Amino acid sequence: MKKKLLAVAVVGALASPLAFAQNVTLYGGVDMGLQHADAGQTGAKNFVVSGQWYTSRFGLKASDDIGNGLYALLQLEHGIAADTGTGDDTVYGSFWQRTSMVGLGNKAWGELTLGRQYTHMFNMANQLLPLTFAGSITASGTGGNDVGAPTPVGGIQTPSQVRADNYVKFSSANFSGFNFGVGYATNGVGAEDTTHTNNGKYWDAHVGYAMKPFSVDLAHSSLKADTGLATSEAKRSQITGMWDSGAFGVFAGFAQDKSDGAAGFIANFDQRRMWIQPVARFGGNNEVYGLYGQMKDKANGDLKTTWIGVSYRYLMSKRTFAYATWGQAKNDNTGTLPATSLGRPQNFAGPALAAGKDKSDGVGIGVVLTF
């Protein structure tokens, strides 16, 4: 009898902190599949992979209604390489690598959040996330690594503006279709640098209009590197637009990525990117996504990469779906970008093209269960 009472007491003690939060949600999912990648590499070309379409993860969201329309919110999210059982901490060194933020919000004016989180630039470039092909192609240049993390594009290291550390982010409410946001990170690439004043400083801003089925957005960002002896700045200017009727939609964008030199983690580049991504939905359970994209680097021998791809998703239930995806990257002028993702190491099979090869292909199938 005493053991039963003790067990009840322990369970009650563990559950009591959650009772104070008005809304607590545990969420996540696992994506597991097979991939065949041909980048001219030797050895195996067939792989079991996690996160081809949906990055395997689990997370926690909570909110509290403070009153008078004001609420508090938090989110913690951890990525998983389900094929090996390892997590983001083994790759990036932090457990809550995907998201770690807290903030205040009001439906009348928007949300102010602080911590490690997605940037405005990423959100605007990836409004239909499946169109980045998750484990195949990232034509917008914002898929894969985080702000300041080196992303190889034709041999050139560029910042990719996905998430930022130490990031203060304001996202407005919708004002008759118009919305805007601004963000600033004292050091968007890790721990605060107390030696170099400008190292890792990042800011971005966007303004958009969204009234179904149409939306358009303008965004700009800046990231600085400071070694004490030299400084460098990488900038992105971007315009995106989307029309989506439900049965059919198309998402398109253009961006210019440019740096003023090579210092610290920023290399010399001058890239123009464009992408067009259609989607068709039919039969209640079927979705087909397409992609055509192109990147040119004017600062490094006119390197050029062209992407094409198609993905199919079958919705088995509200939480489970199966998919098949194919993508190809073709390089000109000694470019070396593969068709597979430049993100988490477990997501791609051919991280570099073999010598003398200018084209790579990737095909994958898998299943996703979310909760």
Short mmCIF file of the C-alpha atoms (twelve columns), coordinates in Angstrom:
data_MODEL
# 
_entry.id   MODEL 
# 
loop_
_atom_site.group_PDB 
_atom_site.id 
_atom_site.type_symbol 
_atom_site.label_atom_id 
_atom_site.label_alt_id 
_atom_site.label_comp_id 
_atom_site.label_asym_id 
_atom_site.label_seq_id 
_atom_site.Cartn_x 
_atom_site.Cartn_y 
_atom_site.Cartn_z 
_atom_site.pdbx_PDB_model_num 
ATOM 1   C CA . MET A 1   0.000  0.000  0.000   1 
ATOM 2   C CA . LYS A 2   2.827  2.370  0.916   1 
ATOM 3   C CA . LYS A 3   4.545  1.651  -2.433  1 
ATOM 4   C CA . LYS A 4   1.368  2.528  -4.329  1 
ATOM 5   C CA . LEU A 5   0.970  5.795  -2.433  1 
ATOM 6   C CA . LEU A 6   4.633  6.644  -3.066  1 
ATOM 7   C CA . ALA A 7   4.226  5.982  -6.818  1 
ATOM 8   C CA . VAL A 8   1.167  8.230  -6.961  1 
ATOM 9   C CA . ALA A 9   3.069  10.952 -5.125  1 
ATOM 10  C CA . VAL A 10  6.049  10.741 -7.513  1 
ATOM 11  C CA . VAL A 11  3.817  10.912 -10.588 1 
ATOM 12  C CA . GLY A 12  1.984  13.881 -9.110  1 
ATOM 13  C CA . ALA A 13  5.251  15.671 -8.363  1 
ATOM 14  C CA . LEU A 14  6.502  15.149 -11.904 1 
ATOM 15  C CA . ALA A 15  3.237  16.270 -13.489 1 
ATOM 16  C CA . SER A 16  2.605  19.313 -11.316 1 
ATOM 17  C CA . PRO A 17  4.933  21.758 -13.190 1 
ATOM 18  C CA . LEU A 18  3.028  21.133 -16.421 1 
ATOM 19  C CA . ALA A 19  -0.232 21.929 -14.681 1 
ATOM 20  C CA . PHE A 20  0.742  25.583 -14.462 1 
ATOM 21  C CA . ALA A 21  1.108  25.921 -18.248 1 
ATOM 22  C CA . GLN A 22  -2.174 26.441 -20.088 1 
ATOM 23  C CA . ASN A 23  -0.960 24.751 -23.258 1 
ATOM 24  C CA . VAL A 24  1.902  22.253 -23.463 1 
ATOM 25  C CA . THR A 25  2.502  20.211 -26.616 1 
ATOM 26  C CA . LEU A 26  5.008  17.416 -27.219 1 
ATOM 27  C CA . TYR A 27  5.520  16.965 -30.964 1 
ATOM 28  C CA . GLY A 28  7.870  15.434 -33.498 1 
ATOM 29  C CA . GLY A 29  8.241  12.645 -35.999 1 
ATOM 30  C CA . VAL A 30  10.597 10.258 -37.750 1 
ATOM 31  C CA . ASP A 31  11.434 10.100 -41.465 1 
ATOM 32  C CA . MET A 32  13.191 6.945  -42.587 1 
ATOM 33  C CA . GLY A 33  13.903 5.858  -46.135 1 
ATOM 34  C CA . LEU A 34  16.241 4.556  -48.796 1 
ATOM 35  C CA . GLN A 35  18.398 6.679  -51.084 1 
ATOM 36  C CA . HIS A 36  20.419 6.038  -54.220 1 
ATOM 37  C CA . ALA A 37  22.904 8.806  -55.086 1 
ATOM 38  C CA . ASP A 38  25.246 8.991  -58.043 1 
ATOM 39  C CA . ALA A 39  27.917 11.661 -57.790 1 
ATOM 40  C CA . GLY A 40  30.574 9.514  -59.434 1 
ATOM 41  C CA . GLN A 41  31.815 8.338  -56.044 1 
ATOM 42  C CA . THR A 42  33.339 4.921  -55.554 1 
ATOM 43  C CA . GLY A 43  31.813 2.359  -53.233 1 
ATOM 44  C CA . ALA A 44  28.194 2.106  -52.091 1 
ATOM 45  C CA . LYS A 45  25.578 4.328  -53.666 1 
ATOM 46  C CA . ASN A 46  22.583 2.957  -51.748 1 
ATOM 47  C CA . PHE A 47  21.871 4.209  -48.258 1 
ATOM 48  C CA . VAL A 48  19.400 4.029  -45.395 1 
ATOM 49  C CA . VAL A 49  18.807 7.646  -44.418 1 
ATOM 50  C CA . SER A 50  16.865 9.696  -41.893 1 
ATOM 51  C CA . GLY A 51  15.310 13.017 -42.838 1 
ATOM 52  C CA . GLN A 52  15.061 12.944 -46.644 1 
ATOM 53  C CA . TRP A 53  11.765 14.853 -46.559 1 
ATOM 54  C CA . TYR A 54  11.169 15.713 -42.924 1 
ATOM 55  C CA . THR A 55  14.014 16.134 -40.456 1 
ATOM 56  C CA . SER A 56  13.436 13.546 -37.730 1 
ATOM 57  C CA . ARG A 57  12.919 15.409 -34.443 1 
ATOM 58  C CA . PHE A 58  11.087 15.844 -31.187 1 
ATOM 59  C CA . GLY A 59  10.172 19.080 -29.495 1 
ATOM 60  C CA . LEU A 60  8.194  20.858 -26.829 1 
ATOM 61  C CA . LYS A 61  5.956  23.904 -27.182 1 
ATOM 62  C CA . ALA A 62  4.257  25.752 -24.355 1 
ATOM 63  C CA . SER A 63  2.201  28.920 -24.031 1 
ATOM 64  C CA . ASP A 64  0.580  30.832 -21.202 1 
ATOM 65  C CA . ASP A 65  -2.310 33.300 -21.476 1 
ATOM 66  C CA . ILE A 66  -1.214 36.296 -19.423 1 
ATOM 67  C CA . GLY A 67  -4.358 38.314 -20.065 1 
ATOM 68  C CA . ASN A 68  -5.469 41.367 -22.050 1 
ATOM 69  C CA . GLY A 69  -4.490 39.594 -25.282 1 
ATOM 70  C CA . LEU A 70  -0.886 39.004 -24.136 1 
ATOM 71  C CA . TYR A 71  0.638  35.529 -24.023 1 
ATOM 72  C CA . ALA A 72  4.033  33.932 -23.379 1 
ATOM 73  C CA . LEU A 73  5.480  31.151 -25.514 1 
ATOM 74  C CA . LEU A 74  8.483  28.851 -25.681 1 
ATOM 75  C CA . GLN A 75  9.801  26.168 -28.016 1 
ATOM 76  C CA . LEU A 76  12.601 23.598 -27.698 1 
ATOM 77  C CA . GLU A 77  13.416 21.258 -30.602 1 
ATOM 78  C CA . HIS A 78  16.027 18.508 -31.004 1 
ATOM 79  C CA . GLY A 79  16.948 16.849 -34.301 1 
ATOM 80  C CA . ILE A 80  17.521 13.102 -34.616 1 
ATOM 81  C CA . ALA A 81  19.461 10.953 -37.069 1 
ATOM 82  C CA . ALA A 82  17.043 8.062  -36.701 1 
ATOM 83  C CA . ASP A 83  19.069 5.744  -38.946 1 
ATOM 84  C CA . THR A 84  21.902 5.651  -36.393 1 
ATOM 85  C CA . GLY A 85  20.113 6.771  -33.227 1 
ATOM 86  C CA . THR A 86  22.330 9.833  -32.802 1 
ATOM 87  C CA . GLY A 87  21.187 13.424 -32.456 1 
ATOM 88  C CA . ASP A 88  22.038 16.994 -33.357 1 
ATOM 89  C CA . ASP A 89  24.341 17.297 -30.376 1 
ATOM 90  C CA . THR A 90  26.763 14.821 -31.992 1 
ATOM 91  C CA . VAL A 91  26.877 16.946 -35.173 1 
ATOM 92  C CA . TYR A 92  26.549 20.519 -33.941 1 
ATOM 93  C CA . GLY A 93  27.509 20.248 -30.274 1 
ATOM 94  C CA . SER A 94  24.173 21.488 -28.903 1 
ATOM 95  C CA . PHE A 95  21.176 19.393 -27.882 1 
ATOM 96  C CA . TRP A 96  18.448 21.897 -28.811 1 
ATOM 97  C CA . GLN A 97  20.161 22.763 -32.097 1 
ATOM 98  C CA . ARG A 98  16.956 23.157 -34.098 1 
ATOM 99  C CA . THR A 99  15.179 25.656 -31.841 1 
ATOM 100 C CA . SER A 100 15.585 27.077 -28.352 1 
ATOM 101 C CA . MET A 101 13.540 30.221 -27.798 1 
ATOM 102 C CA . VAL A 102 11.088 32.048 -25.521 1 
ATOM 103 C CA . GLY A 103 9.003  35.142 -26.135 1 
ATOM 104 C CA . LEU A 104 5.884  37.252 -25.757 1 
ATOM 105 C CA . GLY A 105 3.056  37.707 -28.233 1 
ATOM 106 C CA . ASN A 106 -0.199 39.511 -28.874 1 
ATOM 107 C CA . LYS A 107 -2.613 38.761 -31.714 1 
ATOM 108 C CA . ALA A 108 -3.027 42.499 -32.310 1 
ATOM 109 C CA . TRP A 109 0.667  43.307 -32.916 1 
ATOM 110 C CA . GLY A 110 2.704  40.099 -33.289 1 
ATOM 111 C CA . GLU A 111 5.437  38.196 -31.463 1 
ATOM 112 C CA . LEU A 112 8.816  39.062 -29.952 1 
ATOM 113 C CA . THR A 113 11.036 36.010 -29.413 1 
ATOM 114 C CA . LEU A 114 14.619 35.512 -28.206 1 
ATOM 115 C CA . GLY A 115 17.056 32.626 -28.589 1 
ATOM 116 C CA . ARG A 116 18.137 30.214 -31.305 1 
ATOM 117 C CA . GLN A 117 15.482 30.196 -34.022 1 
ATOM 118 C CA . TYR A 118 14.714 30.383 -37.735 1 
ATOM 119 C CA . THR A 119 15.574 33.678 -39.406 1 
ATOM 120 C CA . HIS A 120 13.114 35.793 -41.365 1 
ATOM 121 C CA . MET A 121 15.204 35.161 -44.475 1 
ATOM 122 C CA . PHE A 122 14.790 31.397 -44.213 1 
ATOM 123 C CA . ASN A 123 11.060 31.586 -43.532 1 
ATOM 124 C CA . MET A 124 10.463 33.768 -46.570 1 
ATOM 125 C CA . ALA A 125 12.627 31.631 -48.901 1 
ATOM 126 C CA . ASN A 126 11.036 28.346 -47.843 1 
ATOM 127 C CA . GLN A 127 7.326  29.035 -47.508 1 
ATOM 128 C CA . LEU A 128 6.518  25.644 -49.065 1 
ATOM 129 C CA . LEU A 129 9.198  23.609 -47.321 1 
ATOM 130 C CA . PRO A 130 8.685  20.304 -49.217 1 
ATOM 131 C CA . LEU A 131 9.713  22.163 -52.357 1 
ATOM 132 C CA . THR A 132 13.279 22.290 -51.052 1 
ATOM 133 C CA . PHE A 133 13.270 18.498 -51.439 1 
ATOM 134 C CA . ALA A 134 14.572 18.126 -47.870 1 
ATOM 135 C CA . GLY A 135 17.146 15.485 -48.877 1 
ATOM 136 C CA . SER A 136 17.555 16.359 -52.533 1 
ATOM 137 C CA . ILE A 137 17.894 19.992 -53.557 1 
ATOM 138 C CA . THR A 138 18.045 23.409 -51.896 1 
ATOM 139 C CA . ALA A 139 17.812 25.860 -54.772 1 
ATOM 140 C CA . SER A 140 17.059 28.901 -52.614 1 
ATOM 141 C CA . GLY A 141 20.433 28.593 -50.899 1 
ATOM 142 C CA . THR A 142 18.856 28.795 -47.440 1 
ATOM 143 C CA . GLY A 143 18.485 25.063 -46.880 1 
ATOM 144 C CA . GLY A 144 21.054 23.145 -44.892 1 
ATOM 145 C CA . ASN A 145 23.370 24.943 -42.496 1 
ATOM 146 C CA . ASP A 146 22.855 27.793 -40.081 1 
ATOM 147 C CA . VAL A 147 23.860 31.434 -40.226 1 
ATOM 148 C CA . GLY A 148 27.586 31.637 -40.729 1 
ATOM 149 C CA . ALA A 149 28.118 27.915 -41.094 1 
ATOM 150 C CA . PRO A 150 30.109 27.241 -44.262 1 
ATOM 151 C CA . THR A 151 28.045 25.781 -47.090 1 
ATOM 152 C CA . PRO A 152 30.054 24.539 -50.093 1 
ATOM 153 C CA . VAL A 153 28.638 25.886 -53.341 1 
ATOM 154 C CA . GLY A 154 30.902 25.156 -56.288 1 
ATOM 155 C CA . GLY A 155 33.850 25.146 -53.913 1 
ATOM 156 C CA . ILE A 156 32.805 28.524 -52.423 1 
ATOM 157 C CA . GLN A 157 31.971 28.911 -48.725 1 
ATOM 158 C CA . THR A 158 28.818 30.974 -48.192 1 
ATOM 159 C CA . PRO A 159 26.508 31.692 -45.223 1 
ATOM 160 C CA . SER A 160 23.092 30.114 -45.626 1 
ATOM 161 C CA . GLN A 161 20.865 32.016 -43.171 1 
ATOM 162 C CA . VAL A 162 18.690 29.257 -41.727 1 
ATOM 163 C CA . ARG A 163 18.873 29.796 -37.960 1 
ATOM 164 C CA . ALA A 164 20.663 32.321 -35.794 1 
ATOM 165 C CA . ASP A 165 21.946 32.071 -32.235 1 
ATOM 166 C CA . ASN A 166 21.367 34.941 -29.777 1 
ATOM 167 C CA . TYR A 167 18.620 36.148 -32.116 1 
ATOM 168 C CA . VAL A 168 16.020 38.769 -31.132 1 
ATOM 169 C CA . LYS A 169 13.146 38.420 -33.590 1 
ATOM 170 C CA . PHE A 170 9.986  40.459 -34.080 1 
ATOM 171 C CA . SER A 171 7.249  39.103 -36.367 1 
ATOM 172 C CA . SER A 172 4.260  41.365 -36.909 1 
ATOM 173 C CA . ALA A 173 0.619  40.419 -37.077 1 
ATOM 174 C CA . ASN A 174 -1.239 40.672 -40.384 1 
ATOM 175 C CA . PHE A 175 -2.463 44.206 -41.047 1 
ATOM 176 C CA . SER A 176 -5.014 44.010 -43.883 1 
ATOM 177 C CA . GLY A 177 -2.693 41.633 -45.728 1 
ATOM 178 C CA . PHE A 178 0.583  43.391 -44.902 1 
ATOM 179 C CA . ASN A 179 3.174  41.931 -42.532 1 
ATOM 180 C CA . PHE A 180 6.786  42.640 -41.617 1 
ATOM 181 C CA . GLY A 181 9.567  41.448 -39.387 1 
ATOM 182 C CA . VAL A 182 13.025 42.356 -38.165 1 
ATOM 183 C CA . GLY A 183 15.701 40.366 -36.364 1 
ATOM 184 C CA . TYR A 184 19.106 41.043 -34.799 1 
ATOM 185 C CA . ALA A 185 21.738 38.694 -33.381 1 
ATOM 186 C CA . THR A 186 24.642 39.928 -31.288 1 
ATOM 187 C CA . ASN A 187 26.443 36.795 -32.499 1 
ATOM 188 C CA . GLY A 188 24.445 34.617 -34.840 1 
ATOM 189 C CA . VAL A 189 27.041 31.850 -35.119 1 
ATOM 190 C CA . GLY A 190 27.596 30.636 -31.563 1 
ATOM 191 C CA . ALA A 191 28.729 31.967 -28.209 1 
ATOM 192 C CA . GLU A 192 29.245 35.691 -27.782 1 
ATOM 193 C CA . ASP A 193 32.635 36.869 -29.116 1 
ATOM 194 C CA . THR A 194 34.020 39.206 -26.451 1 
ATOM 195 C CA . THR A 195 37.245 39.840 -28.389 1 
ATOM 196 C CA . HIS A 196 36.033 40.979 -31.817 1 
ATOM 197 C CA . THR A 197 33.215 43.532 -31.760 1 
ATOM 198 C CA . ASN A 198 31.517 42.677 -35.041 1 
ATOM 199 C CA . ASN A 199 32.235 38.970 -35.355 1 
ATOM 200 C CA . GLY A 200 29.031 37.076 -36.076 1 
ATOM 201 C CA . LYS A 201 26.713 40.085 -35.974 1 
ATOM 202 C CA . TYR A 202 23.611 39.364 -38.029 1 
ATOM 203 C CA . TRP A 203 20.423 41.213 -38.868 1 
ATOM 204 C CA . ASP A 204 17.589 40.750 -41.312 1 
ATOM 205 C CA . ALA A 205 14.250 42.323 -42.170 1 
ATOM 206 C CA . HIS A 206 11.333 41.614 -44.462 1 
ATOM 207 C CA . VAL A 207 8.068  43.164 -45.585 1 
ATOM 208 C CA . GLY A 208 5.341  41.252 -47.353 1 
ATOM 209 C CA . TYR A 209 1.754  41.120 -48.496 1 
ATOM 210 C CA . ALA A 210 -0.340 37.971 -48.186 1 
ATOM 211 C CA . MET A 211 -3.968 37.638 -49.170 1 
ATOM 212 C CA . LYS A 212 -4.971 34.158 -50.321 1 
ATOM 213 C CA . PRO A 213 -4.206 32.821 -52.859 1 
ATOM 214 C CA . PHE A 214 -1.401 35.382 -53.476 1 
ATOM 215 C CA . SER A 215 1.630  36.517 -51.487 1 
ATOM 216 C CA . VAL A 216 4.833  38.468 -52.166 1 
ATOM 217 C CA . ASP A 217 7.773  39.330 -49.915 1 
ATOM 218 C CA . LEU A 218 10.968 41.423 -49.957 1 
ATOM 219 C CA . ALA A 219 13.812 40.605 -47.550 1 
ATOM 220 C CA . HIS A 220 17.381 41.666 -46.813 1 
ATOM 221 C CA . SER A 221 20.056 40.346 -44.438 1 
ATOM 222 C CA . SER A 222 23.610 41.102 -43.346 1 
ATOM 223 C CA . LEU A 223 26.210 38.900 -41.615 1 
ATOM 224 C CA . LYS A 224 29.648 40.120 -40.481 1 
ATOM 225 C CA . ALA A 225 32.908 38.347 -39.744 1 
ATOM 226 C CA . ASP A 226 35.671 40.069 -37.754 1 
ATOM 227 C CA . THR A 227 39.132 38.580 -37.175 1 
ATOM 228 C CA . GLY A 228 40.602 41.671 -35.546 1 
ATOM 229 C CA . LEU A 229 42.854 42.195 -38.568 1 
ATOM 230 C CA . ALA A 230 40.152 42.232 -41.210 1 
ATOM 231 C CA . THR A 231 36.361 42.297 -41.484 1 
ATOM 232 C CA . SER A 232 33.972 40.951 -44.072 1 
ATOM 233 C CA . GLU A 233 30.245 41.254 -44.691 1 
ATOM 234 C CA . ALA A 234 27.864 38.942 -46.507 1 
ATOM 235 C CA . LYS A 235 24.532 40.334 -47.708 1 
ATOM 236 C CA . ARG A 236 21.440 38.794 -49.248 1 
ATOM 237 C CA . SER A 237 18.648 40.651 -51.063 1 
ATOM 238 C CA . GLN A 238 15.659 38.503 -51.918 1 
ATOM 239 C CA . ILE A 239 12.203 38.648 -53.477 1 
ATOM 240 C CA . THR A 240 9.721  35.761 -53.338 1 
ATOM 241 C CA . GLY A 241 6.159  35.268 -54.513 1 
ATOM 242 C CA . MET A 242 3.535  32.564 -54.284 1 
ATOM 243 C CA . TRP A 243 0.114  31.819 -55.775 1 
ATOM 244 C CA . ASP A 244 -1.691 28.796 -54.349 1 
ATOM 245 C CA . SER A 245 -5.312 27.911 -55.001 1 
ATOM 246 C CA . GLY A 246 -5.139 24.660 -53.042 1 
ATOM 247 C CA . ALA A 247 -5.372 22.369 -56.049 1 
ATOM 248 C CA . PHE A 248 -2.441 24.069 -57.764 1 
ATOM 249 C CA . GLY A 249 0.251  26.517 -56.759 1 
ATOM 250 C CA . VAL A 250 3.592  27.971 -57.782 1 
ATOM 251 C CA . PHE A 251 6.345  29.499 -55.638 1 
ATOM 252 C CA . ALA A 252 9.185  31.530 -57.178 1 
ATOM 253 C CA . GLY A 253 12.100 33.540 -55.930 1 
ATOM 254 C CA . PHE A 254 15.241 35.478 -56.803 1 
ATOM 255 C CA . ALA A 255 18.137 36.280 -54.476 1 
ATOM 256 C CA . GLN A 256 21.547 37.902 -54.670 1 
ATOM 257 C CA . ASP A 257 24.222 36.796 -52.191 1 
ATOM 258 C CA . LYS A 258 27.301 39.001 -52.115 1 
ATOM 259 C CA . SER A 259 30.332 39.505 -49.878 1 
ATOM 260 C CA . ASP A 260 32.916 42.283 -49.826 1 
ATOM 261 C CA . GLY A 261 35.917 40.057 -49.171 1 
ATOM 262 C CA . ALA A 262 37.168 36.920 -47.432 1 
ATOM 263 C CA . ALA A 263 37.696 37.136 -43.682 1 
ATOM 264 C CA . GLY A 264 36.850 34.670 -40.959 1 
ATOM 265 C CA . PHE A 265 34.061 32.329 -42.059 1 
ATOM 266 C CA . ILE A 266 32.967 34.479 -45.038 1 
ATOM 267 C CA . ALA A 267 34.485 33.851 -48.465 1 
ATOM 268 C CA . ASN A 268 34.441 35.982 -51.599 1 
ATOM 269 C CA . PHE A 269 31.293 35.386 -53.669 1 
ATOM 270 C CA . ASP A 270 28.721 37.159 -55.822 1 
ATOM 271 C CA . GLN A 271 25.856 34.759 -56.451 1 
ATOM 272 C CA . ARG A 272 22.512 35.122 -58.197 1 
ATOM 273 C CA . ARG A 273 19.865 32.483 -57.517 1 
ATOM 274 C CA . MET A 274 16.433 31.878 -58.988 1 
ATOM 275 C CA . TRP A 275 13.930 29.086 -58.404 1 
ATOM 276 C CA . ILE A 276 10.466 28.091 -59.593 1 
ATOM 277 C CA . GLN A 277 8.575  25.439 -57.639 1 
ATOM 278 C CA . PRO A 278 5.082  24.260 -58.728 1 
ATOM 279 C CA . VAL A 279 2.783  22.011 -56.692 1 
ATOM 280 C CA . ALA A 280 -0.349 20.070 -57.672 1 
ATOM 281 C CA . ARG A 281 -2.741 18.343 -55.231 1 
ATOM 282 C CA . PHE A 282 -5.425 15.895 -56.319 1 
ATOM 283 C CA . GLY A 283 -7.585 13.026 -55.114 1 
ATOM 284 C CA . GLY A 284 -7.418 14.226 -51.522 1 
ATOM 285 C CA . ASN A 285 -4.254 12.221 -50.810 1 
ATOM 286 C CA . ASN A 286 -1.798 13.033 -53.608 1 
ATOM 287 C CA . GLU A 287 0.721  15.869 -53.922 1 
ATOM 288 C CA . VAL A 288 3.311  16.424 -56.670 1 
ATOM 289 C CA . TYR A 289 6.095  19.022 -56.328 1 
ATOM 290 C CA . GLY A 290 8.495  20.223 -59.003 1 
ATOM 291 C CA . LEU A 291 11.597 22.377 -59.058 1 
ATOM 292 C CA . TYR A 292 13.747 24.285 -61.516 1 
ATOM 293 C CA . GLY A 293 16.519 26.404 -60.052 1 
ATOM 294 C CA . GLN A 294 19.786 28.030 -61.010 1 
ATOM 295 C CA . MET A 295 22.755 29.612 -59.254 1 
ATOM 296 C CA . LYS A 296 25.594 31.648 -60.802 1 
ATOM 297 C CA . ASP A 297 28.685 32.902 -58.990 1 
ATOM 298 C CA . LYS A 298 30.133 35.921 -60.793 1 
ATOM 299 C CA . ALA A 299 33.077 36.314 -58.426 1 
ATOM 300 C CA . ASN A 300 34.513 32.835 -58.946 1 
ATOM 301 C CA . GLY A 301 34.860 32.051 -62.619 1 
ATOM 302 C CA . ASP A 302 31.157 32.197 -63.462 1 
ATOM 303 C CA . LEU A 303 30.407 28.957 -61.630 1 
ATOM 304 C CA . LYS A 304 26.923 27.764 -62.485 1 
ATOM 305 C CA . THR A 305 24.633 25.065 -61.097 1 
ATOM 306 C CA . THR A 306 21.209 24.109 -62.453 1 
ATOM 307 C CA . TRP A 307 18.757 21.979 -60.453 1 
ATOM 308 C CA . ILE A 308 15.731 20.047 -61.616 1 
ATOM 309 C CA . GLY A 309 13.623 17.698 -59.548 1 
ATOM 310 C CA . VAL A 310 10.236 16.193 -58.776 1 
ATOM 311 C CA . SER A 311 8.728  14.787 -55.575 1 
ATOM 312 C CA . TYR A 312 5.530  12.846 -54.883 1 
ATOM 313 C CA . ARG A 313 3.790  12.501 -51.531 1 
ATOM 314 C CA . TYR A 314 0.893  10.204 -50.636 1 
ATOM 315 C CA . LEU A 315 -1.012 11.186 -47.493 1 
ATOM 316 C CA . MET A 316 -1.947 7.971  -45.702 1 
ATOM 317 C CA . SER A 317 -3.480 9.784  -42.706 1 
ATOM 318 C CA . LYS A 318 -3.200 13.147 -40.953 1 
ATOM 319 C CA . ARG A 319 0.097  12.055 -39.414 1 
ATOM 320 C CA . THR A 320 1.608  9.522  -41.814 1 
ATOM 321 C CA . PHE A 321 2.718  9.840  -45.429 1 
ATOM 322 C CA . ALA A 322 4.930  8.060  -47.938 1 
ATOM 323 C CA . TYR A 323 7.073  9.819  -50.540 1 
ATOM 324 C CA . ALA A 324 9.355  9.423  -53.531 1 
ATOM 325 C CA . THR A 325 11.756 12.128 -54.702 1 
ATOM 326 C CA . TRP A 326 14.295 12.611 -57.482 1 
ATOM 327 C CA . GLY A 327 16.696 15.479 -58.129 1 
ATOM 328 C CA . GLN A 328 19.601 16.381 -60.368 1 
ATOM 329 C CA . ALA A 329 22.286 19.055 -60.254 1 
ATOM 330 C CA . LYS A 330 24.327 19.994 -63.328 1 
ATOM 331 C CA . ASN A 331 27.458 22.131 -62.970 1 
ATOM 332 C CA . ASP A 332 29.342 24.312 -65.437 1 
ATOM 333 C CA . ASN A 333 32.753 25.996 -65.177 1 
ATOM 334 C CA . THR A 334 34.198 23.618 -62.551 1 
ATOM 335 C CA . GLY A 335 31.254 23.836 -60.132 1 
ATOM 336 C CA . THR A 336 31.023 20.919 -57.697 1 
ATOM 337 C CA . LEU A 337 27.562 21.101 -56.105 1 
ATOM 338 C CA . PRO A 338 25.827 17.681 -55.772 1 
ATOM 339 C CA . ALA A 339 22.112 16.978 -56.173 1 
ATOM 340 C CA . THR A 340 21.794 15.832 -52.595 1 
ATOM 341 C CA . SER A 341 21.281 18.150 -49.628 1 
ATOM 342 C CA . LEU A 342 24.095 20.200 -48.111 1 
ATOM 343 C CA . GLY A 343 22.497 19.933 -44.691 1 
ATOM 344 C CA . ARG A 344 22.879 17.364 -41.950 1 
ATOM 345 C CA . PRO A 345 25.557 14.781 -42.867 1 
ATOM 346 C CA . GLN A 346 23.139 11.864 -42.583 1 
ATOM 347 C CA . ASN A 347 20.841 13.419 -45.213 1 
ATOM 348 C CA . PHE A 348 23.106 13.051 -48.211 1 
ATOM 349 C CA . ALA A 349 25.033 10.278 -49.836 1 
ATOM 350 C CA . GLY A 350 27.332 12.055 -52.282 1 
ATOM 351 C CA . PRO A 351 28.798 15.116 -50.520 1 
ATOM 352 C CA . ALA A 352 31.131 15.937 -53.418 1 
ATOM 353 C CA . LEU A 353 31.410 15.172 -57.095 1 
ATOM 354 C CA . ALA A 354 34.134 12.838 -58.267 1 
ATOM 355 C CA . ALA A 355 36.937 14.387 -60.302 1 
ATOM 356 C CA . GLY A 356 35.845 15.254 -63.825 1 
ATOM 357 C CA . LYS A 357 32.123 14.764 -63.128 1 
ATOM 358 C CA . ASP A 358 29.777 17.744 -63.577 1 
ATOM 359 C CA . LYS A 359 26.385 16.140 -62.901 1 
ATOM 360 C CA . SER A 360 24.899 14.240 -59.962 1 
ATOM 361 C CA . ASP A 361 21.566 12.534 -59.352 1 
ATOM 362 C CA . GLY A 362 19.702 11.450 -56.252 1 
ATOM 363 C CA . VAL A 363 16.538 9.409  -55.781 1 
ATOM 364 C CA . GLY A 364 14.876 8.460  -52.543 1 
ATOM 365 C CA . ILE A 365 11.791 6.813  -51.068 1 
ATOM 366 C CA . GLY A 366 10.577 6.792  -47.502 1 
ATOM 367 C CA . VAL A 367 7.819  7.083  -44.922 1 
ATOM 368 C CA . VAL A 368 7.157  9.742  -42.264 1 
ATOM 369 C CA . LEU A 369 5.160  9.393  -39.060 1 
ATOM 370 C CA . THR A 370 4.576  12.553 -37.016 1 
ATOM 371 C CA . PHE A 371 2.941  13.138 -33.649 1 
# 
